[in-house]
């Protein structure tokens, strides 16, 4: 059985996603809430989505235990 980190990295490969170091740290953060301030076009929405995948698929956190919040309608729809 692969480790959670190896599993998420495999999923990134399948999706063609290569996070930068800051994105990677945010996605892999599993020890409580995470505040993610960043500028426009920095990949915040993608990081939120991948963090939810990491928590749910790799760490078996139930979806109803994950809270995501964003300020844009575009990000909310994704």
mmCIF file of the N, C-alpha and C atoms, coordinates in Angstrom:
data_MODEL
# 
_entry.id   MODEL 
# 
loop_
_atom_site.group_PDB 
_atom_site.id 
_atom_site.type_symbol 
_atom_site.label_atom_id 
_atom_site.label_alt_id 
_atom_site.label_comp_id 
_atom_site.label_asym_id 
_atom_site.label_entity_id 
_atom_site.label_seq_id 
_atom_site.pdbx_PDB_ins_code 
_atom_site.Cartn_x 
_atom_site.Cartn_y 
_atom_site.Cartn_z 
_atom_site.occupancy 
_atom_site.B_iso_or_equiv 
_atom_site.pdbx_formal_charge 
_atom_site.auth_seq_id 
_atom_site.auth_comp_id 
_atom_site.auth_asym_id 
_atom_site.auth_atom_id 
_atom_site.pdbx_PDB_model_num 
ATOM 1   N N  . UNK A 1 1  ? 0.851   -1.185 0.000   1.00 0.00 ? 1  UNK A N  1 
ATOM 2   C CA . UNK A 1 1  ? 0.000   0.000  0.000   1.00 0.00 ? 1  UNK A CA 1 
ATOM 3   C C  . UNK A 1 1  ? 0.895   1.248  0.000   1.00 0.00 ? 1  UNK A C  1 
ATOM 4   N N  . UNK A 1 2  ? 0.683   2.151  -0.964  1.00 0.00 ? 2  UNK A N  1 
ATOM 5   C CA . UNK A 1 2  ? 1.521   3.361  -1.015  1.00 0.00 ? 2  UNK A CA 1 
ATOM 6   C C  . UNK A 1 2  ? 1.218   4.296  0.154   1.00 0.00 ? 2  UNK A C  1 
ATOM 7   N N  . UNK A 1 3  ? 2.216   5.079  0.505   1.00 0.00 ? 3  UNK A N  1 
ATOM 8   C CA . UNK A 1 3  ? 2.012   6.084  1.547   1.00 0.00 ? 3  UNK A CA 1 
ATOM 9   C C  . UNK A 1 3  ? 1.082   7.162  1.001   1.00 0.00 ? 3  UNK A C  1 
ATOM 10  N N  . UNK A 1 4  ? 0.417   7.934  1.889   1.00 0.00 ? 4  UNK A N  1 
ATOM 11  C CA . UNK A 1 4  ? -0.442  9.024  1.404   1.00 0.00 ? 4  UNK A CA 1 
ATOM 12  C C  . UNK A 1 4  ? 0.293   9.986  0.470   1.00 0.00 ? 4  UNK A C  1 
ATOM 13  N N  . UNK A 1 5  ? 1.545   10.305 0.776   1.00 0.00 ? 5  UNK A N  1 
ATOM 14  C CA . UNK A 1 5  ? 2.288   11.245 -0.064  1.00 0.00 ? 5  UNK A CA 1 
ATOM 15  C C  . UNK A 1 5  ? 2.550   10.643 -1.438  1.00 0.00 ? 5  UNK A C  1 
ATOM 16  N N  . UNK A 1 6  ? 2.916   9.375  -1.503  1.00 0.00 ? 6  UNK A N  1 
ATOM 17  C CA . UNK A 1 6  ? 3.153   8.727  -2.799  1.00 0.00 ? 6  UNK A CA 1 
ATOM 18  C C  . UNK A 1 6  ? 1.863   8.649  -3.614  1.00 0.00 ? 6  UNK A C  1 
ATOM 19  N N  . UNK A 1 7  ? 0.740   8.403  -2.935  1.00 0.00 ? 7  UNK A N  1 
ATOM 20  C CA . UNK A 1 7  ? -0.540  8.313  -3.635  1.00 0.00 ? 7  UNK A CA 1 
ATOM 21  C C  . UNK A 1 7  ? -0.915  9.661  -4.257  1.00 0.00 ? 7  UNK A C  1 
ATOM 22  N N  . UNK A 1 8  ? -0.798  10.748 -3.492  1.00 0.00 ? 8  UNK A N  1 
ATOM 23  C CA . UNK A 1 8  ? -1.160  12.059 -4.046  1.00 0.00 ? 8  UNK A CA 1 
ATOM 24  C C  . UNK A 1 8  ? -0.204  12.429 -5.175  1.00 0.00 ? 8  UNK A C  1 
ATOM 25  N N  . UNK A 1 9  ? 1.074   12.088 -5.040  1.00 0.00 ? 9  UNK A N  1 
ATOM 26  C CA . UNK A 1 9  ? 2.028   12.372 -6.116  1.00 0.00 ? 9  UNK A CA 1 
ATOM 27  C C  . UNK A 1 9  ? 1.669   11.586 -7.376  1.00 0.00 ? 9  UNK A C  1 
ATOM 28  N N  . UNK A 1 10 ? 1.200   10.358 -7.222  1.00 0.00 ? 10 UNK A N  1 
ATOM 29  C CA . UNK A 1 10 ? 0.756   9.556  -8.364  1.00 0.00 ? 10 UNK A CA 1 
ATOM 30  C C  . UNK A 1 10 ? -0.455  10.214 -9.030  1.00 0.00 ? 10 UNK A C  1 
ATOM 31  N N  . UNK A 1 11 ? -1.390  10.695 -8.225  1.00 0.00 ? 11 UNK A N  1 
ATOM 32  C CA . UNK A 1 11 ? -2.563  11.379 -8.773  1.00 0.00 ? 11 UNK A CA 1 
ATOM 33  C C  . UNK A 1 11 ? -2.157  12.651 -9.516  1.00 0.00 ? 11 UNK A C  1 
ATOM 34  N N  . UNK A 1 12 ? -1.169  13.387 -8.974  1.00 0.00 ? 12 UNK A N  1 
ATOM 35  C CA . UNK A 1 12 ? -0.662  14.568 -9.677  1.00 0.00 ? 12 UNK A CA 1 
ATOM 36  C C  . UNK A 1 12 ? -0.109  14.173 -11.041 1.00 0.00 ? 12 UNK A C  1 
ATOM 37  N N  . UNK A 1 13 ? 0.653   13.084 -11.072 1.00 0.00 ? 13 UNK A N  1 
ATOM 38  C CA . UNK A 1 13 ? 1.223   12.621 -12.345 1.00 0.00 ? 13 UNK A CA 1 
ATOM 39  C C  . UNK A 1 13 ? 0.113   12.292 -13.341 1.00 0.00 ? 13 UNK A C  1 
ATOM 40  N N  . UNK A 1 14 ? -0.905  11.588 -12.893 1.00 0.00 ? 14 UNK A N  1 
ATOM 41  C CA . UNK A 1 14 ? -2.017  11.229 -13.774 1.00 0.00 ? 14 UNK A CA 1 
ATOM 42  C C  . UNK A 1 14 ? -2.729  12.463 -14.325 1.00 0.00 ? 14 UNK A C  1 
ATOM 43  N N  . UNK A 1 15 ? -2.823  13.503 -13.492 1.00 0.00 ? 15 UNK A N  1 
ATOM 44  C CA . UNK A 1 15 ? -3.516  14.732 -13.890 1.00 0.00 ? 15 UNK A CA 1 
ATOM 45  C C  . UNK A 1 15 ? -2.599  15.722 -14.608 1.00 0.00 ? 15 UNK A C  1 
ATOM 46  N N  . UNK A 1 16 ? -1.288  15.437 -14.641 1.00 0.00 ? 16 UNK A N  1 
ATOM 47  C CA . UNK A 1 16 ? -0.348  16.366 -15.271 1.00 0.00 ? 16 UNK A CA 1 
ATOM 48  C C  . UNK A 1 16 ? -0.138  17.630 -14.452 1.00 0.00 ? 16 UNK A C  1 
ATOM 49  N N  . UNK A 1 17 ? -0.227  17.512 -13.138 1.00 0.00 ? 17 UNK A N  1 
ATOM 50  C CA . UNK A 1 17 ? -0.076  18.657 -12.244 1.00 0.00 ? 17 UNK A CA 1 
ATOM 51  C C  . UNK A 1 17 ? 1.268   18.591 -11.539 1.00 0.00 ? 17 UNK A C  1 
ATOM 52  N N  . UNK A 1 18 ? 2.002   19.686 -11.575 1.00 0.00 ? 18 UNK A N  1 
ATOM 53  C CA . UNK A 1 18 ? 3.292   19.780 -10.883 1.00 0.00 ? 18 UNK A CA 1 
ATOM 54  C C  . UNK A 1 18 ? 3.251   20.993 -9.964  1.00 0.00 ? 18 UNK A C  1 
ATOM 55  N N  . UNK A 1 19 ? 2.922   20.801 -8.690  1.00 0.00 ? 19 UNK A N  1 
ATOM 56  C CA . UNK A 1 19 ? 2.846   21.950 -7.787  1.00 0.00 ? 19 UNK A CA 1 
ATOM 57  C C  . UNK A 1 19 ? 4.223   22.538 -7.512  1.00 0.00 ? 19 UNK A C  1 
ATOM 58  N N  . UNK A 1 20 ? 4.232   23.868 -7.311  1.00 0.00 ? 20 UNK A N  1 
ATOM 59  C CA . UNK A 1 20 ? 5.485   24.490 -6.881  1.00 0.00 ? 20 UNK A CA 1 
ATOM 60  C C  . UNK A 1 20 ? 5.659   24.176 -5.390  1.00 0.00 ? 20 UNK A C  1 
ATOM 61  N N  . UNK A 1 21 ? 6.811   24.472 -4.804  1.00 0.00 ? 21 UNK A N  1 
ATOM 62  C CA . UNK A 1 21 ? 7.040   24.110 -3.399  1.00 0.00 ? 21 UNK A CA 1 
ATOM 63  C C  . UNK A 1 21 ? 5.986   24.657 -2.419  1.00 0.00 ? 21 UNK A C  1 
ATOM 64  N N  . UNK A 1 22 ? 5.551   25.892 -2.601  1.00 0.00 ? 22 UNK A N  1 
ATOM 65  C CA . UNK A 1 22 ? 4.547   26.463 -1.690  1.00 0.00 ? 22 UNK A CA 1 
ATOM 66  C C  . UNK A 1 22 ? 3.204   25.753 -1.857  1.00 0.00 ? 22 UNK A C  1 
ATOM 67  N N  . UNK A 1 23 ? 2.827   25.462 -3.102  1.00 0.00 ? 23 UNK A N  1 
ATOM 68  C CA . UNK A 1 23 ? 1.578   24.739 -3.349  1.00 0.00 ? 23 UNK A CA 1 
ATOM 69  C C  . UNK A 1 23 ? 1.648   23.345 -2.743  1.00 0.00 ? 23 UNK A C  1 
ATOM 70  N N  . UNK A 1 24 ? 2.765   22.682 -2.937  1.00 0.00 ? 24 UNK A N  1 
ATOM 71  C CA . UNK A 1 24 ? 2.972   21.335 -2.408  1.00 0.00 ? 24 UNK A CA 1 
ATOM 72  C C  . UNK A 1 24 ? 2.811   21.329 -0.888  1.00 0.00 ? 24 UNK A C  1 
ATOM 73  N N  . UNK A 1 25 ? 3.446   22.278 -0.220  1.00 0.00 ? 25 UNK A N  1 
ATOM 74  C CA . UNK A 1 25 ? 3.347   22.356 1.247   1.00 0.00 ? 25 UNK A CA 1 
ATOM 75  C C  . UNK A 1 25 ? 1.900   22.539 1.688   1.00 0.00 ? 25 UNK A C  1 
ATOM 76  N N  . UNK A 1 26 ? 1.171   23.396 0.990   1.00 0.00 ? 26 UNK A N  1 
ATOM 77  C CA . UNK A 1 26 ? -0.226  23.655 1.352   1.00 0.00 ? 26 UNK A CA 1 
ATOM 78  C C  . UNK A 1 26 ? -1.090  22.419 1.123   1.00 0.00 ? 26 UNK A C  1 
ATOM 79  N N  . UNK A 1 27 ? -0.891  21.728 0.008   1.00 0.00 ? 27 UNK A N  1 
ATOM 80  C CA . UNK A 1 27 ? -1.678  20.538 -0.305  1.00 0.00 ? 27 UNK A CA 1 
ATOM 81  C C  . UNK A 1 27 ? -1.403  19.427 0.702   1.00 0.00 ? 27 UNK A C  1 
ATOM 82  N N  . UNK A 1 28 ? -0.157  19.258 1.080   1.00 0.00 ? 28 UNK A N  1 
ATOM 83  C CA . UNK A 1 28 ? 0.220   18.174 1.984   1.00 0.00 ? 28 UNK A CA 1 
ATOM 84  C C  . UNK A 1 28 ? -0.045  18.489 3.452   1.00 0.00 ? 28 UNK A C  1 
ATOM 85  N N  . UNK A 1 29 ? -0.400  19.726 3.772   1.00 0.00 ? 29 UNK A N  1 
ATOM 86  C CA . UNK A 1 29 ? -0.700  20.114 5.155   1.00 0.00 ? 29 UNK A CA 1 
ATOM 87  C C  . UNK A 1 29 ? -1.972  19.411 5.623   1.00 0.00 ? 29 UNK A C  1 
ATOM 88  N N  . UNK A 1 30 ? -1.852  18.588 6.639   1.00 0.00 ? 30 UNK A N  1 
ATOM 89  C CA . UNK A 1 30 ? -3.021  17.851 7.140   1.00 0.00 ? 30 UNK A CA 1 
ATOM 90  C C  . UNK A 1 30 ? -3.259  18.066 8.630   1.00 0.00 ? 30 UNK A C  1 
ATOM 91  N N  . UNK A 1 31 ? -2.437  18.877 9.264   1.00 0.00 ? 31 UNK A N  1 
ATOM 92  C CA . UNK A 1 31 ? -2.540  19.084 10.711  1.00 0.00 ? 31 UNK A CA 1 
ATOM 93  C C  . UNK A 1 31 ? -3.384  20.305 11.049  1.00 0.00 ? 31 UNK A C  1 
ATOM 94  N N  . UNK A 1 32 ? -4.678  20.241 10.756  1.00 0.00 ? 32 UNK A N  1 
ATOM 95  C CA . UNK A 1 32 ? -5.585  21.313 11.120  1.00 0.00 ? 32 UNK A CA 1 
ATOM 96  C C  . UNK A 1 32 ? -5.835  22.291 9.997   1.00 0.00 ? 32 UNK A C  1 
ATOM 97  N N  . UNK A 1 33 ? -6.518  23.379 10.348  1.00 0.00 ? 33 UNK A N  1 
ATOM 98  C CA . UNK A 1 33 ? -6.903  24.371 9.339   1.00 0.00 ? 33 UNK A CA 1 
ATOM 99  C C  . UNK A 1 33 ? -5.694  25.008 8.661   1.00 0.00 ? 33 UNK A C  1 
ATOM 100 N N  . UNK A 1 34 ? -5.938  25.530 7.469   1.00 0.00 ? 34 UNK A N  1 
ATOM 101 C CA . UNK A 1 34 ? -4.890  26.194 6.709   1.00 0.00 ? 34 UNK A CA 1 
ATOM 102 C C  . UNK A 1 34 ? -5.460  27.464 6.107   1.00 0.00 ? 34 UNK A C  1 
ATOM 103 N N  . UNK A 1 35 ? -4.838  28.586 6.379   1.00 0.00 ? 35 UNK A N  1 
ATOM 104 C CA . UNK A 1 35 ? -5.194  29.864 5.769   1.00 0.00 ? 35 UNK A CA 1 
ATOM 105 C C  . UNK A 1 35 ? -4.264  30.040 4.588   1.00 0.00 ? 35 UNK A C  1 
ATOM 106 N N  . UNK A 1 36 ? -4.819  30.287 3.406   1.00 0.00 ? 36 UNK A N  1 
ATOM 107 C CA . UNK A 1 36 ? -4.027  30.306 2.186   1.00 0.00 ? 36 UNK A CA 1 
ATOM 108 C C  . UNK A 1 36 ? -4.168  31.635 1.446   1.00 0.00 ? 36 UNK A C  1 
ATOM 109 N N  . UNK A 1 37 ? -3.478  32.685 1.922   1.00 0.00 ? 37 UNK A N  1 
ATOM 110 C CA . UNK A 1 37 ? -3.527  33.955 1.196   1.00 0.00 ? 37 UNK A CA 1 
ATOM 111 C C  . UNK A 1 37 ? -2.522  33.925 0.042   1.00 0.00 ? 37 UNK A C  1 
ATOM 112 N N  . UNK A 1 38 ? -2.934  34.406 -1.102  1.00 0.00 ? 38 UNK A N  1 
ATOM 113 C CA . UNK A 1 38 ? -2.031  34.479 -2.260  1.00 0.00 ? 38 UNK A CA 1 
ATOM 114 C C  . UNK A 1 38 ? -2.661  35.393 -3.295  1.00 0.00 ? 38 UNK A C  1 
ATOM 115 N N  . UNK A 1 39 ? -1.859  35.845 -4.206  1.00 0.00 ? 39 UNK A N  1 
ATOM 116 C CA . UNK A 1 39 ? -2.324  36.785 -5.216  1.00 0.00 ? 39 UNK A CA 1 
ATOM 117 C C  . UNK A 1 39 ? -3.085  36.124 -6.354  1.00 0.00 ? 39 UNK A C  1 
ATOM 118 N N  . UNK A 1 40 ? -3.656  36.949 -7.231  1.00 0.00 ? 40 UNK A N  1 
ATOM 119 C CA . UNK A 1 40 ? -4.401  36.438 -8.380  1.00 0.00 ? 40 UNK A CA 1 
ATOM 120 C C  . UNK A 1 40 ? -3.527  35.561 -9.269  1.00 0.00 ? 40 UNK A C  1 
ATOM 121 N N  . UNK A 1 41 ? -4.095  34.463 -9.748  1.00 0.00 ? 41 UNK A N  1 
ATOM 122 C CA . UNK A 1 41 ? -3.379  33.593 -10.664 1.00 0.00 ? 41 UNK A CA 1 
ATOM 123 C C  . UNK A 1 41 ? -2.308  32.728 -10.043 1.00 0.00 ? 41 UNK A C  1 
ATOM 124 N N  . UNK A 1 42 ? -2.284  32.644 -8.720  1.00 0.00 ? 42 UNK A N  1 
ATOM 125 C CA . UNK A 1 42 ? -1.236  31.889 -8.042  1.00 0.00 ? 42 UNK A CA 1 
ATOM 126 C C  . UNK A 1 42 ? -1.578  30.415 -7.852  1.00 0.00 ? 42 UNK A C  1 
ATOM 127 N N  . UNK A 1 43 ? -2.798  30.026 -8.218  1.00 0.00 ? 43 UNK A N  1 
ATOM 128 C CA . UNK A 1 43 ? -3.179  28.615 -8.088  1.00 0.00 ? 43 UNK A CA 1 
ATOM 129 C C  . UNK A 1 43 ? -3.914  28.268 -6.811  1.00 0.00 ? 43 UNK A C  1 
ATOM 130 N N  . UNK A 1 44 ? -4.498  29.257 -6.139  1.00 0.00 ? 44 UNK A N  1 
ATOM 131 C CA . UNK A 1 44 ? -5.190  28.998 -4.863  1.00 0.00 ? 44 UNK A CA 1 
ATOM 132 C C  . UNK A 1 44 ? -6.320  27.981 -5.009  1.00 0.00 ? 44 UNK A C  1 
ATOM 133 N N  . UNK A 1 45 ? -7.139  28.147 -6.043  1.00 0.00 ? 45 UNK A N  1 
ATOM 134 C CA . UNK A 1 45 ? -8.274  27.247 -6.220  1.00 0.00 ? 45 UNK A CA 1 
ATOM 135 C C  . UNK A 1 45 ? -7.796  25.828 -6.486  1.00 0.00 ? 45 UNK A C  1 
ATOM 136 N N  . UNK A 1 46 ? -6.807  25.699 -7.324  1.00 0.00 ? 46 UNK A N  1 
ATOM 137 C CA . UNK A 1 46 ? -6.259  24.367 -7.612  1.00 0.00 ? 46 UNK A CA 1 
ATOM 138 C C  . UNK A 1 46 ? -5.700  23.740 -6.333  1.00 0.00 ? 46 UNK A C  1 
ATOM 139 N N  . UNK A 1 47 ? -5.013  24.526 -5.522  1.00 0.00 ? 47 UNK A N  1 
ATOM 140 C CA . UNK A 1 47 ? -4.472  24.020 -4.261  1.00 0.00 ? 47 UNK A CA 1 
ATOM 141 C C  . UNK A 1 47 ? -5.605  23.578 -3.330  1.00 0.00 ? 47 UNK A C  1 
ATOM 142 N N  . UNK A 1 48 ? -6.666  24.381 -3.245  1.00 0.00 ? 48 UNK A N  1 
ATOM 143 C CA . UNK A 1 48 ? -7.815  23.986 -2.411  1.00 0.00 ? 48 UNK A CA 1 
ATOM 144 C C  . UNK A 1 48 ? -8.392  22.647 -2.863  1.00 0.00 ? 48 UNK A C  1 
ATOM 145 N N  . UNK A 1 49 ? -8.560  22.500 -4.161  1.00 0.00 ? 49 UNK A N  1 
ATOM 146 C CA . UNK A 1 49 ? -9.119  21.260 -4.684  1.00 0.00 ? 49 UNK A CA 1 
ATOM 147 C C  . UNK A 1 49 ? -8.201  20.074 -4.413  1.00 0.00 ? 49 UNK A C  1 
ATOM 148 N N  . UNK A 1 50 ? -6.909  20.231 -4.665  1.00 0.00 ? 50 UNK A N  1 
ATOM 149 C CA . UNK A 1 50 ? -5.975  19.130 -4.420  1.00 0.00 ? 50 UNK A CA 1 
ATOM 150 C C  . UNK A 1 50 ? -5.824  18.836 -2.932  1.00 0.00 ? 50 UNK A C  1 
ATOM 151 N N  . UNK A 1 51 ? -5.937  19.851 -2.097  1.00 0.00 ? 51 UNK A N  1 
ATOM 152 C CA . UNK A 1 51 ? -5.875  19.607 -0.651  1.00 0.00 ? 51 UNK A CA 1 
ATOM 153 C C  . UNK A 1 51 ? -7.072  18.764 -0.222  1.00 0.00 ? 51 UNK A C  1 
ATOM 154 N N  . UNK A 1 52 ? -8.251  19.060 -0.766  1.00 0.00 ? 52 UNK A N  1 
ATOM 155 C CA . UNK A 1 52 ? -9.444  18.267 -0.451  1.00 0.00 ? 52 UNK A CA 1 
ATOM 156 C C  . UNK A 1 52 ? -9.270  16.826 -0.933  1.00 0.00 ? 52 UNK A C  1 
ATOM 157 N N  . UNK A 1 53 ? -8.711  16.642 -2.123  1.00 0.00 ? 53 UNK A N  1 
ATOM 158 C CA . UNK A 1 53 ? -8.447  15.284 -2.621  1.00 0.00 ? 53 UNK A CA 1 
ATOM 159 C C  . UNK A 1 53 ? -7.473  14.568 -1.695  1.00 0.00 ? 53 UNK A C  1 
ATOM 160 N N  . UNK A 1 54 ? -6.414  15.248 -1.312  1.00 0.00 ? 54 UNK A N  1 
ATOM 161 C CA . UNK A 1 54 ? -5.426  14.646 -0.415  1.00 0.00 ? 54 UNK A CA 1 
ATOM 162 C C  . UNK A 1 54 ? -6.072  14.218 0.902   1.00 0.00 ? 54 UNK A C  1 
ATOM 163 N N  . UNK A 1 55 ? -6.844  15.102 1.504   1.00 0.00 ? 55 UNK A N  1 
ATOM 164 C CA . UNK A 1 55 ? -7.481  14.778 2.780   1.00 0.00 ? 55 UNK A CA 1 
ATOM 165 C C  . UNK A 1 55 ? -8.460  13.613 2.635   1.00 0.00 ? 55 UNK A C  1 
ATOM 166 N N  . UNK A 1 56 ? -9.282  13.648 1.585   1.00 0.00 ? 56 UNK A N  1 
ATOM 167 C CA . UNK A 1 56 ? -10.326 12.645 1.401   1.00 0.00 ? 56 UNK A CA 1 
ATOM 168 C C  . UNK A 1 56 ? -9.773  11.305 0.930   1.00 0.00 ? 56 UNK A C  1 
ATOM 169 N N  . UNK A 1 57 ? -9.010  11.302 -0.132  1.00 0.00 ? 57 UNK A N  1 
ATOM 170 C CA . UNK A 1 57 ? -8.552  10.056 -0.739  1.00 0.00 ? 57 UNK A CA 1 
ATOM 171 C C  . UNK A 1 57 ? -7.358  9.454  0.007   1.00 0.00 ? 57 UNK A C  1 
ATOM 172 N N  . UNK A 1 58 ? -6.404  10.280 0.359   1.00 0.00 ? 58 UNK A N  1 
ATOM 173 C CA . UNK A 1 58 ? -5.160  9.769  0.940   1.00 0.00 ? 58 UNK A CA 1 
ATOM 174 C C  . UNK A 1 58 ? -5.191  9.644  2.456   1.00 0.00 ? 58 UNK A C  1 
ATOM 175 N N  . UNK A 1 59 ? -6.041  10.440 3.110   1.00 0.00 ? 59 UNK A N  1 
ATOM 176 C CA . UNK A 1 59 ? -6.078  10.425 4.580   1.00 0.00 ? 59 UNK A CA 1 
ATOM 177 C C  . UNK A 1 59 ? -7.450  10.041 5.128   1.00 0.00 ? 59 UNK A C  1 
ATOM 178 N N  . UNK A 1 60 ? -8.356  9.655  4.229   1.00 0.00 ? 60 UNK A N  1 
ATOM 179 C CA . UNK A 1 60 ? -9.683  9.150  4.591   1.00 0.00 ? 60 UNK A CA 1 
ATOM 180 C C  . UNK A 1 60 ? -10.498 10.109 5.469   1.00 0.00 ? 60 UNK A C  1 
ATOM 181 N N  . UNK A 1 61 ? -10.312 11.406 5.244   1.00 0.00 ? 61 UNK A N  1 
ATOM 182 C CA . UNK A 1 61 ? -11.136 12.406 5.920   1.00 0.00 ? 61 UNK A CA 1 
ATOM 183 C C  . UNK A 1 61 ? -12.452 12.482 5.145   1.00 0.00 ? 61 UNK A C  1 
ATOM 184 N N  . UNK A 1 62 ? -13.559 12.325 5.827   1.00 0.00 ? 62 UNK A N  1 
ATOM 185 C CA . UNK A 1 62 ? -14.858 12.339 5.168   1.00 0.00 ? 62 UNK A CA 1 
ATOM 186 C C  . UNK A 1 62 ? -15.146 13.734 4.600   1.00 0.00 ? 62 UNK A C  1 
ATOM 187 N N  . UNK A 1 63 ? -15.788 13.787 3.422   1.00 0.00 ? 63 UNK A N  1 
ATOM 188 C CA . UNK A 1 63 ? -16.068 15.080 2.794   1.00 0.00 ? 63 UNK A CA 1 
ATOM 189 C C  . UNK A 1 63 ? -16.832 16.053 3.697   1.00 0.00 ? 63 UNK A C  1 
ATOM 190 N N  . UNK A 1 64 ? -17.721 15.540 4.549   1.00 0.00 ? 64 UNK A N  1 
ATOM 191 C CA . UNK A 1 64 ? -18.481 16.445 5.413   1.00 0.00 ? 64 UNK A CA 1 
ATOM 192 C C  . UNK A 1 64 ? -17.641 16.996 6.563   1.00 0.00 ? 64 UNK A C  1 
ATOM 193 N N  . UNK A 1 65 ? -16.377 16.592 6.638   1.00 0.00 ? 65 UNK A N  1 
ATOM 194 C CA . UNK A 1 65 ? -15.447 17.109 7.651   1.00 0.00 ? 65 UNK A CA 1 
ATOM 195 C C  . UNK A 1 65 ? -14.463 18.113 7.040   1.00 0.00 ? 65 UNK A C  1 
ATOM 196 N N  . UNK A 1 66 ? -14.609 18.384 5.748   1.00 0.00 ? 66 UNK A N  1 
ATOM 197 C CA . UNK A 1 66 ? -13.713 19.295 5.037   1.00 0.00 ? 66 UNK A CA 1 
ATOM 198 C C  . UNK A 1 66 ? -14.485 20.569 4.703   1.00 0.00 ? 66 UNK A C  1 
ATOM 199 N N  . UNK A 1 67 ? -13.943 21.708 5.101   1.00 0.00 ? 67 UNK A N  1 
ATOM 200 C CA . UNK A 1 67 ? -14.567 23.000 4.811   1.00 0.00 ? 67 UNK A CA 1 
ATOM 201 C C  . UNK A 1 67 ? -13.652 23.792 3.896   1.00 0.00 ? 67 UNK A C  1 
ATOM 202 N N  . UNK A 1 68 ? -14.183 24.193 2.747   1.00 0.00 ? 68 UNK A N  1 
ATOM 203 C CA . UNK A 1 68 ? -13.446 25.035 1.812   1.00 0.00 ? 68 UNK A CA 1 
ATOM 204 C C  . UNK A 1 68 ? -14.210 26.330 1.640   1.00 0.00 ? 68 UNK A C  1 
ATOM 205 N N  . UNK A 1 69 ? -13.502 27.423 1.584   1.00 0.00 ? 69 UNK A N  1 
ATOM 206 C CA . UNK A 1 69 ? -14.144 28.717 1.401   1.00 0.00 ? 69 UNK A CA 1 
ATOM 207 C C  . UNK A 1 69 ? -13.345 29.536 0.404   1.00 0.00 ? 69 UNK A C  1 
ATOM 208 N N  . UNK A 1 70 ? -14.064 30.267 -0.449  1.00 0.00 ? 70 UNK A N  1 
ATOM 209 C CA . UNK A 1 70 ? -13.427 31.133 -1.418  1.00 0.00 ? 70 UNK A CA 1 
ATOM 210 C C  . UNK A 1 70 ? -14.277 32.377 -1.600  1.00 0.00 ? 70 UNK A C  1 
ATOM 211 N N  . UNK A 1 71 ? -13.706 33.411 -2.161  1.00 0.00 ? 71 UNK A N  1 
ATOM 212 C CA . UNK A 1 71 ? -14.428 34.672 -2.330  1.00 0.00 ? 71 UNK A CA 1 
ATOM 213 C C  . UNK A 1 71 ? -14.891 34.928 -3.752  1.00 0.00 ? 71 UNK A C  1 
ATOM 214 N N  . UNK A 1 72 ? -14.546 34.036 -4.689  1.00 0.00 ? 72 UNK A N  1 
ATOM 215 C CA . UNK A 1 72 ? -14.947 34.285 -6.067  1.00 0.00 ? 72 UNK A CA 1 
ATOM 216 C C  . UNK A 1 72 ? -15.988 33.270 -6.523  1.00 0.00 ? 72 UNK A C  1 
ATOM 217 N N  . UNK A 1 73 ? -16.908 33.706 -7.386  1.00 0.00 ? 73 UNK A N  1 
ATOM 218 C CA . UNK A 1 73 ? -17.924 32.794 -7.906  1.00 0.00 ? 73 UNK A CA 1 
ATOM 219 C C  . UNK A 1 73 ? -17.282 31.712 -8.784  1.00 0.00 ? 73 UNK A C  1 
ATOM 220 N N  . UNK A 1 74 ? -16.282 32.081 -9.560  1.00 0.00 ? 74 UNK A N  1 
ATOM 221 C CA . UNK A 1 74 ? -15.606 31.122 -10.436 1.00 0.00 ? 74 UNK A CA 1 
ATOM 222 C C  . UNK A 1 74 ? -15.013 29.984 -9.615  1.00 0.00 ? 74 UNK A C  1 
ATOM 223 N N  . UNK A 1 75 ? -14.288 30.313 -8.557  1.00 0.00 ? 75 UNK A N  1 
ATOM 224 C CA . UNK A 1 75 ? -13.682 29.292 -7.713  1.00 0.00 ? 75 UNK A CA 1 
ATOM 225 C C  . UNK A 1 75 ? -14.737 28.450 -7.003  1.00 0.00 ? 75 UNK A C  1 
ATOM 226 N N  . UNK A 1 76 ? -15.798 29.079 -6.566  1.00 0.00 ? 76 UNK A N  1 
ATOM 227 C CA . UNK A 1 76 ? -16.865 28.354 -5.876  1.00 0.00 ? 76 UNK A CA 1 
ATOM 228 C C  . UNK A 1 76 ? -17.509 27.317 -6.798  1.00 0.00 ? 76 UNK A C  1 
ATOM 229 N N  . UNK A 1 77 ? -17.694 27.669 -8.071  1.00 0.00 ? 77 UNK A N  1 
ATOM 230 C CA . UNK A 1 77 ? -18.290 26.727 -9.027  1.00 0.00 ? 77 UNK A CA 1 
ATOM 231 C C  . UNK A 1 77 ? -17.379 25.529 -9.253  1.00 0.00 ? 77 UNK A C  1 
ATOM 232 N N  . UNK A 1 78 ? -16.065 25.728 -9.244  1.00 0.00 ? 78 UNK A N  1 
ATOM 233 C CA . UNK A 1 78 ? -15.131 24.625 -9.470  1.00 0.00 ? 78 UNK A CA 1 
ATOM 234 C C  . UNK A 1 78 ? -15.187 23.673 -8.304  1.00 0.00 ? 78 UNK A C  1 
# 
